[in-house]
């Protein structure tokens, strides 16, 4: 199960994690990348989804997964509970990608978040 939030709820990203607000009047919360990595390792090692006989080690920098082809596109971090940031700015000009309508702004925001996570030393698994 996951909590779904719009990507605009993100306030800041650092090497420690993602800081976000669920609403204007709530305090800023943090998703720890270290916790996400620990949860990711446990998930992959216990799952049949990845069809691997090798256990992944704690050295991985993966903190979640992303799907740019899903409607809406999302990046989901393996916090507890998982938090899925969705990119559904449907009121903007859209283009057809993989036979789906995707806003140019959605794509830009999705790539910006993916890039920012990478820049601070972490990664996400590509499901698309």
Secondary structure in CASP SS format (residue, H / E / C, confidence):
PFRMAT SS
TARGET T0000
AUTHOR 0000-0000-0000
METHOD secondary structure of the structure
MODEL  1
X C 1.00
X E 1.00
X E 1.00
X E 1.00
X E 1.00
X E 1.00
X H 1.00
X H 1.00
X H 1.00
X E 1.00
X E 1.00
X E 1.00
X E 1.00
X E 1.00
X C 1.00
X C 1.00
X E 1.00
X E 1.00
X E 1.00
X E 1.00
X C 1.00
X C 1.00
X C 1.00
X C 1.00
X C 1.00
X C 1.00
X C 1.00
X C 1.00
X E 1.00
X E 1.00
X E 1.00
X E 1.00
X H 1.00
X H 1.00
X H 1.00
X H 1.00
X H 1.00
X H 1.00
X H 1.00
X H 1.00
X H 1.00
X H 1.00
X H 1.00
X H 1.00
X H 1.00
X H 1.00
X C 1.00
X C 1.00
X C 1.00
X C 1.00
X C 1.00
X C 1.00
X C 1.00
X C 1.00
X C 1.00
X C 1.00
X C 1.00
X C 1.00
X C 1.00
X C 1.00
X C 1.00
X E 1.00
X E 1.00
X E 1.00
X E 1.00
X E 1.00
X E 1.00
X C 1.00
X C 1.00
X C 1.00
X C 1.00
X C 1.00
X E 1.00
X E 1.00
X E 1.00
X E 1.00
X E 1.00
X C 1.00
X C 1.00
X C 1.00
X C 1.00
X E 1.00
X E 1.00
X E 1.00
X E 1.00
X E 1.00
X E 1.00
X C 1.00
X C 1.00
X C 1.00
X C 1.00
X C 1.00
X C 1.00
X E 1.00
X E 1.00
X E 1.00
X E 1.00
X C 1.00
X C 1.00
X E 1.00
X E 1.00
X E 1.00
X E 1.00
X H 1.00
X H 1.00
X H 1.00
X H 1.00
X H 1.00
X H 1.00
X H 1.00
X H 1.00
X H 1.00
X H 1.00
X H 1.00
X H 1.00
X H 1.00
X H 1.00
X H 1.00
X H 1.00
X C 1.00
X C 1.00
X C 1.00
X E 1.00
X E 1.00
X E 1.00
X E 1.00
X C 1.00
X C 1.00
END
